[in-house]
Amino acid sequence: MSLRRAGRPARRPLRPLRPRRAGSSAAALGAAALLVPAALAAGTGAARVGGDATTIGQLLLTSVGGSEIDEPLSSFTLGAAAGSAHPVTASALTPVSSVSAGELLARTLSGTRYASVVATLPHLDGGVSYRFERASISAYLLAAAGGTASVSISLSAAAVVQLTPSTATTTSSLPPPPAAKQTCVADPQKASAGQPAPSFPRAAWEVPTAGTIRQSSPTLATIGAGKTIAVFADEDGYLYVVDAATCQLLPGWPRRLAVPPGQLLPHLAPAEHHAVVESTPAVAWLNGPSAPPDIVVGAGSTWQNTGVGEVEAFDLEGHELWDFPVHGSPKNANGVFSSPAIGPVVPGTGTDVVFGSWDYELYVLDAAGKMVASYHNAETIWSSPALYRLPGHQLDDIYIGLDKTQTDVAGGCVGGIFADLRWGSPGSASVAGAAARRVASSSPGLVVVHESGCQGALPGQRRGQAIWSSPAIGLLDGQLVAAIGTSFYDQPYGPGTDRLYLYPADPPSPAVAIRPLWTAATSGPVLGSPAIGVVGYSPSGASETAVVDTSFVCPPTGQTQRSCQSYGRVPGESAGGGVSAVQAFVPSGAADGASLRPLWTRPLPGGDALTSPVLVPLRGERSNDVLVGSPSGLYPLAGSSGAFLYGSGTNPPQLSIHSSCVLFNSPAVADVAGPGPYSGWYAYELCSYPNSPGGGLFAFPLPEAPGGVPAWPMFRGDPSHSGISWSSLGKPSPLGDPTG
């Protein structure tokens, strides 16, 4: 989608440092001002930034290691956000005498785990002190005029305890966390409402969310000690982590994503002062397979735009590890829609975090959240990167769709391209021809190794379409391919919009330009990520591998987003109309631009085809069936024919696995480890209710245990959503990706 340039982030990312001893932290830092709108005011004072103010108290931070940080306060406000699972919030803006001192303080505050956070206010309320329980702190360096700087501190906690004069009395006016965020619903009634498919197993449990669910998908990963966790987020900015075998939230969860200072749009209602998550979380072994994993997620939305754009990392206990803000411009929405991929990309940094942003940048962060590489795309990035390590290489390549608006370049693309990027030096043999893709630099960095032509453009034309689809990596007809769709922005859609492209993931030529090996004509724009896997066997035992994806279904002419969403209403469907399509394609003859042959096409009710399919054997066979969502529910289809399974169907009445929930994201399938009543193979659906607020994560037992795993079976490659699937392609798992 063509959004105007936003520029690079104004703030540098923060790396964790050890705290200093009390008394040595910031004697020259000056006064602090705590500034947040509050539903509960424990104390107030005049807020002043950059000048002298009367000191009214101290903020004492005791780290897990025992050291302390002691800061003066010029004012203090304690707030409770109604309906929040972590209701206590506070923030500070501390002026400092230099940028270096401010950066050191910001790193220290945000890089430390705190055993105790106490605010003492001797000049207010009779000398009251408050202790923040299960607190976490984020700190950002803000530039200021006159050679000085300020550090913005944000503090959140699960509860606040008043220590004096009434010692150890919990503040009574804080609202308790909503029950829906803390309660697992066994055998949920909402899973059987509507018209469920008669013979597919009912949902075993649900974890409700207060926020709406849109395009963020559920993530599953098996971590140490044989435990599988489910990670998911909602549009209220909450991130949840659940033990999938017991359906219980892990301690410290849910957590609400941070709101970096200055990002909220003006004139928002107080209830909208939060991040919105459409990106899919990734479970990431950032510090290697012997350390506990972390969770990385992006924030940004066009469904509910609050202005917050960032990527944030948490440990399994819910502590924020780091927050990397991005920044839009007055003409550009701010956000990270791209789901982060996890893998080694930059030499010497270990495991990296890779994502695109609407500020025109493709970012690579190290395990501490520091930017170690970037690529300026000169347009927005919606696609989620896929990583793959080619034979003979020590680092991963980055495969991604990139929007382009090259109106100032002769023959430039207006639409989008598929690109393969790699760490290297411009002009080197490994990246021949890529020097022109870097801006006046000979130093190593991310360079474009290969890129496609303007995707969706007809021969001799420069206008194609933007790319929302995310690439899948897999083997098709013995060749390693990257499959990706073409989305939409310019309307009416051009004749090349409705396409699925399969590019060589390791082309033999070092030239930058690559042509697709195969293309497929779809029923409309493709926004989901393809899945690649075996969907049937011939009588001789030979396997048939297909590429499966979803698309809009559009009229023959006048194709716009509105006309496609309302076209071809399924008989008997309620209000809304429109159909989507799920299609399976197989090679037909030689590659080199040849068309894929449609194996089958299945229309589904609901015109918003935003989901990605999952390939999984549902009937105890070696080949894969298809689980795919639509705005009318979750459907099981036979992989070899597309026929509805387990009594599902679309002719009235509509029968899906869960017809009372709306899916705009992608389901996930995982083998749940660990003791508990819900271990084994389950399908996970994260969806919203059409006529009531909120949503939930539902766990459906699979009818049969799968007999195999396809090459790229679901969105982001595997249920941990790392953006890469190693073992299924016959490759050893790299350091930091034990999920293979």
Buried (B, 14 or more C-beta within 10 A) or exposed (E): BBBBBBBBBEBBBBBBBEBBEEEEBBEEBBBBBBBBEBBBEBBBBEBBBBEEBEBBBBBBBBBEEEBBBBBBBBBBBBBBBEEBBBBBBBBBBBBBBEBEBBBBBBBBBBBBBBEBBBBBBBEBBEEBBBBBBBBBBBBBBBEBEEEBBBBBBBBBBBBBBBBBEEEEEEBEEBEEBBEBBBBBBEEBEBBBEBBBBEEBBBBBBBBBBBBBBBBBBBBBBBBEEEBBBBBBBBBBBBBBBBBBBBBBBBEBBBBBBBBBBEBBBEEEEEEBBBBBBBBBBBBBBBBEBEEEBBBBBBBBBBEBBBBBBBBBBBBBBBBBBBBBBBBBBEEBBBBBBBBBBBBBBBEEBBBBBBBBBBBBBBBBBBBBBBBBBBBBBBBBBBBBBBBBBBEEEEBBBBBBBBBBBBEEEEEEBBBBBBBBBBBBBBBEEBBBBBBEBBEEEEEBBBBBBBBBBBBBBEEEBBBBBBBBBBBBBBBBBEBBBBBBBBBBBBBEBBEBBBBBBBBBBBBEEEEBEBBBBBBBBBBBBBBBBBBBBBBBBEEEEEEBBBBBBBBBBBEEEEBBBEBBBBBBBBEEBEEBBBBBBBBBBBBEEEBEEBEBBBBBBBBBBBBBBBBBBBBBBBBEBEBBBBBBBBBBBBBBBBBBBBBBBBEBBBEEEBBBBBBBBBBBBBBBBBBBBBEBEBBBBBBBBBBBBBEEEBBBBBBBBBBBEBEBBBBBBBBBBBBBBBBBBBEBBEBEBBBBBBBB
